[in-house]
Amino acid sequence: MKKNILYIALSILISSCVSTKSTLKNVDDTAPDLVVNSNNTFEIKLFSTDKKYGYDKDYPINIFYQTSKSDANQERFLNALAGPKGEKISYTKLESCCPFPTKRSDMGAGFLDVYELKWEGQKKPVVLYLNIYEKGVLMVPFGLRLKDK
């Protein structure tokens, strides 16, 4: 009996945390598939002019999960980036947050991965939101560059 009550309470809690309507503004199921370069980073040709892209939880970088290693696409994206003057960046995953509904998860919900980026001479670390559940046009976030090859 106690297990049933606990299960029901847990189910209500989980379902109440996820809205039935997504707040994500930049999902694009027609976006081209991601291309991996020979150095195991994503081929990125576009630069975002939108200061919210990647920096705002409603405008995450959508890198669509297509691999058995859950953090492979995050690494492929982040390893392609450099600081504003071409500086080498380091990154750390801070947390997963911000649940949203998605059909691409067995739970019916996805979470954004929050990464902190640092480079030499930086005044304040950069925080980016990455989404492995949805597709979108892949771009370099405003203020960052592509790593030299």
N, C-alpha and C positions, 0 to 999 in steps of 0.2 A: 504494500500500500504506500509506504513512504517513498519507494523508488518511483512509483507512478506519479505521485504528487511532485517529486523533484523533477522528473522528466517533463511534466506539463509546465511547470514553472520555468524551467530552462528553455523550453520551446517558445513560450510566450516572450521571454526576455530577448531571445535571439531574433524572433520575428518583429519585435517592436523596435529593434535597433536599425532595421533596414527599411527605408521608405519604399513604397510601392512605385515611386517615380524617381528616375535617376536625375541627379543634379548635374551630371557631366555634360558639358556644352560642346565638346569637340570630338565626339565619337563619329566615325565615318566608316561604315562597313564596306564602302566601295574603294577605300584607300588601297593603293598597290601593296602587294605582299612585300615584306622586308627582304632585303638582299644582304647577305653576309659576305664581306670582303675576305681576301686571303689571310688577312691578319686577325680574323675572327671578330671584327667590329662591323656594325651596320654601315652600309653605304648611305650617307645622308647628303642630299644635294640642296636642301632648302634651309633658309634661316628665318626664324620667326621674327616678325616685327611687333607681335603682340606681347606686351610685357607680362601678361597673365599666363602665357603658355608655359606649362611646367612648374610655375611658381605658385599657382593657385590650385587648390584641391578640386575646383570645378572645371579646370582646364589642364588636366594631367597629360603627361606624355604617354600616349597609348602605344604600347609596344607588343601587344597581342602575344599571349603565351602559345608557343608552338614547339616546345621542347620538353623533354622529360626532366631536365634540370631546372628547377623553378626560378633560379636567379640568373640563368644564362642570358636571357634577353636584356635584363637590366645591365649586366656587365658589358654586353656587346654595344649597348647604347652609350653608357658612361665612359667606356674605354675609347670611344671615338672622339670625345670632347677634350677641349683645352680651355684654359682661362682666357680672359679678354685680350691678352697680349701673347697668347700662345703658350702660357705657363702649363707645366705638367700638373694635372689635378690628382688629388686623392679623394676617395669617397668612402662614406660609412653609412650603412643602413641604420636609420634611427628607430623606425617603427613601421608597423602597418596600421592604417587608420581608415576612417571615413568610409564605412560600408555603403554599398550601393547595389541595387538589383541588377543582375545579369543572367542571361540564359547560358552563359559559357562556364558556369560553375555548378557542380552537383548540389551545392547548398542553395543555389538561387541568388547568391550574394557574392560580391567581390570586395576586395580591400585594395587601397592604394598603398604602395610602398614609398616611404619617405626617406630620401637620401640627402646627406649633408656633403657638399663639395668644398674642398679647401685647396688653395694653392699659395705659393710663396708670395709675400707682399700684400696679401688680401687683408682688408680691414674687418670684414664680417663674412662668415661662411654663408654659402648659398644653399638653400633648401629646395629640392625638386621633388615633385610628386610623379610617380611612375605607375602606370596601370597595365598589368599583364593580361587583363581579361578582354579588353576591347581593342578595336582597330582604329587607326587614325593616321593622318599624314604625318610622317616622321620629319621633324625639323630640329635644328640646333636652337636651343632657347636663347632669347634675347640677351645680349651681353657676353655670350660665350662664343668660342670658335671651334673649328674642327682641329684635331691633332694633326700636325704635319706627318706625312707618311714617310 
